[in-house]
């Protein structure tokens, strides 16, 4: 059953489907405008047979989507483009999960982890990669890595460790030079002794 009812300031459309054979749906409340641009095109059946919200940025305040459950990318969920200078997420975890075809096989006592937490805002205001070793294959970084403030690996300061190792190498080089000189001297003495013994 379909019906149109006028209830004060409300127009009530009743039915299973509301069909509009039009290009644009315009929602325009004069009292809420901040600019005098001519249109407020909320929904547009666009030229690529897509549905565009806020066509041509008609609403200068942008579009807010509350309680969004899921966003599926274009072309069978294969591609999603987000254009923004800053991407801000109010949450602790960022997950990248390619599904079973990207996950390694689980052997022995390793648990089957349902999560793939790539980046986590950790306790102590830290940024953690591969939280709780969710990616069993570890983390691979391709290309040059620059750490201006230094790095700590397994509790050891890398720069301090390298400086210490360089000092040890210098000391060993000095000792090796002295040992090489001593061996050369011994070799010369042995040669001299052998020449004295030879009739």
C-alpha positions in Angstrom: 0.0 0.0 0.0 1.3 3.5 -0.9 0.2 6.8 0.5 1.4 10.4 0.8 0.4 12.2 4.0 1.0 15.7 5.0 1.6 16.0 8.7 2.3 19.6 9.6 5.8 20.4 8.3 6.4 16.7 7.4 5.6 15.0 4.2 5.2 11.3 4.8 5.8 8.9 1.9 4.6 5.4 2.6 5.5 2.4 0.4 8.1 -0.3 -0.2 10.1 1.8 -2.8 10.4 5.5 -3.5 11.4 5.9 -7.1 12.4 9.2 -8.6 13.2 9.3 -12.3 15.4 12.3 -12.0 19.1 13.1 -12.1 19.4 15.1 -8.8 18.0 15.0 -5.3 18.3 18.5 -3.8 18.0 19.1 0.0 18.1 22.8 0.7 17.2 24.4 4.0 17.7 28.2 3.5 18.2 28.8 7.2 21.2 26.3 7.3 23.1 27.8 4.3 26.5 29.3 4.8 27.0 30.4 1.2 24.7 31.6 -1.6 25.7 29.0 -4.3 22.6 28.1 -6.3 22.4 24.4 -5.6 22.4 21.8 -2.8 22.6 18.6 -4.7 22.6 15.9 -2.1 22.4 12.9 -4.4 23.2 12.8 -8.1 23.0 10.0 -10.6 26.2 10.9 -12.3 27.6 10.5 -15.8 29.5 7.3 -15.0 26.3 5.6 -13.8 27.4 6.2 -10.2 25.8 7.8 -7.2 27.6 11.0 -6.0 27.0 12.6 -2.7 27.4 16.4 -2.4 27.8 16.9 -6.1 30.3 19.6 -7.0 30.8 20.3 -3.3 27.5 22.0 -3.1 27.4 21.6 0.7 30.5 23.6 1.9 30.3 21.9 5.3 31.1 18.5 3.7 29.5 15.1 4.3 29.4 13.3 7.6 28.5 9.6 7.8 27.7 8.4 11.3 27.7 4.7 12.4 29.1 3.5 9.0 29.3 -0.3 9.1 31.1 -1.1 5.8 32.6 0.5 2.7 33.1 -1.7 -0.3 35.5 -0.4 -3.0 34.7 0.1 -6.6 34.9 -2.8 -9.1 33.9 -5.7 -6.9 35.6 -4.2 -3.8 38.9 -4.2 -5.6 39.9 -0.6 -5.3 39.1 2.3 -2.9 40.5 5.7 -3.3 40.7 8.2 -0.4 41.9 11.7 -1.3 42.9 13.7 1.7 45.9 15.7 2.9 45.5 14.2 6.4 43.9 10.9 7.3 42.9 10.9 11.0 41.6 7.8 12.7 40.2 7.9 16.2 41.1 4.4 17.3 44.0 2.4 18.6 44.5 -0.2 15.9 45.0 -0.1 12.1 44.6 -3.6 10.5 45.7 -4.8 7.1 44.3 -8.3 6.4 44.6 -9.8 3.0 42.7 -13.0 4.1 43.7 -16.6 4.0 45.7 -16.4 0.8 48.2 -13.9 2.4 48.5 -15.7 5.8 51.3 -18.2 6.4 50.6 -21.8 7.6 50.3 -22.2 11.3 52.4 -25.0 12.8 52.9 -26.4 16.3 51.9 -24.3 19.3 51.4 -21.1 17.3 47.9 -19.8 17.9 45.6 -18.9 15.1 45.3 -15.1 15.5 42.2 -13.5 14.1 43.9 -10.1 13.9 46.4 -8.4 11.7 47.3 -5.3 13.6 49.8 -3.4 11.3 49.9 -0.2 13.4 48.9 0.2 17.0 48.9 3.3 19.2 50.4 1.5 22.1 50.6 2.2 25.8 53.1 4.9 26.7 52.1 6.8 23.5 54.2 4.5 21.3 53.6 3.5 17.7 53.9 -0.3 17.4 54.3 -2.2 14.1 53.1 -5.8 14.0 51.4 -5.7 17.4 51.7 -9.0 19.3 53.5 -10.5 16.2 50.2 -10.8 14.4 52.0 -11.1 11.1 53.9 -14.4 11.6 56.2 -13.6 8.7 57.5 -10.5 10.4 58.1 -7.0 9.0 60.0 -6.3 5.8 61.2 -2.8 5.0 62.2 -2.2 1.4 64.5 0.8 0.7 66.6 3.0 2.9 65.7 3.5 6.5 66.7 6.8 8.2 66.4 7.2 12.0 67.7 10.6 13.0 67.2 10.1 16.7 68.9 6.7 16.8 67.6 3.2 17.3 67.4 0.6 20.1 67.5 -3.1 19.1 67.1 -5.8 21.7 67.6 -3.2 24.4 70.9 -2.0 23.0 71.5 1.4 21.5 72.7 0.8 17.9 74.9 3.9 17.6 76.6 3.1 21.0 77.1 -0.5 20.0 78.6 0.4 16.6 81.0 2.9 18.3 82.1 0.2 20.8 82.6 -2.3 17.9 84.6 0.3 16.0 86.8 0.8 19.0 87.3 -2.9 19.4 88.1 -3.3 15.7 90.7 -0.5 16.0 92.3 -2.2 19.1 92.3 -5.6 17.3 93.9 -4.0 14.2 96.7 -2.6 16.4 97.2 -5.9 18.0 97.2 -7.7 14.7 99.8 -5.3 13.3 102.0 -5.9 16.3 101.5 -9.7 16.0 102.3 -9.5 12.3 105.6 -7.6 13.1 106.5 -10.2 15.8 105.8 -13.1 13.4 108.0 -11.4 10.8 110.8 -10.9 13.3 110.5 -14.6 14.5 110.5 -15.7 10.9 113.7 -13.7 10.2 115.4 -15.2 13.3 114.4 -18.7 12.4 115.8 -18.2 8.9 119.0 -16.8 10.4 119.3 -19.8 12.7 118.7 -22.3 9.9 121.4 -20.6 7.8 123.9 -21.0 10.7 123.1 -24.7 11.1 123.4 -25.4 7.4 126.9 -26.7 6.6 
